[in-house]
Amino acid sequence: MYQLRILFNPYLFPFITALCLALVSGQSKADDAASIERGRYLMKIAGCNDCHTANYALSDGKVAEEQWLLGDQLGWQGPWGTTYAVNLRLYMKTLSEEQWVKKAATTQLRPPMPWFALRDMTEQDLRSIYHYIKHLGPAGDPAPAYVPPGEPVKGPVVKFP
């Protein structure tokens, strides 16, 4: 009975409430940090930076993190036309976490984007990717728009047979 009186003591209740909120908030920050770190890891091992970060593959991954995922001017050209790796940092700015998870699990994109890899990721991995990209924040310019087959393009392209 004594313990209940302490919890409901009008002088201690606000303090205990604040303490509980601080503990929950601290756990939330730790969860967020772990999710962001997982997203960073996924960007490296899933090959996202290879296309969505200019010169990442050419520099053996030695691109400053603040330049990651800004898209690229390099086109990927084949029978589908010419595609460009989008600026994911601007793209994520337009989506909620739930929209991203749904889109990543259901979308089909033009080559060479391995959209099926997104579909095969766990929901938690998709959420970590979202948290990481949101953590980086919006930056850069949009990548060039898709160009249909046979239409001229500006800039360099990788041609597929």
Beta strands, then each sheet from edge to edge (+ up, - down):
strand 1: 75-78
strand 2: 81-84
strand 3: 157-159
sheet 1: 2+ 1- 3-
end
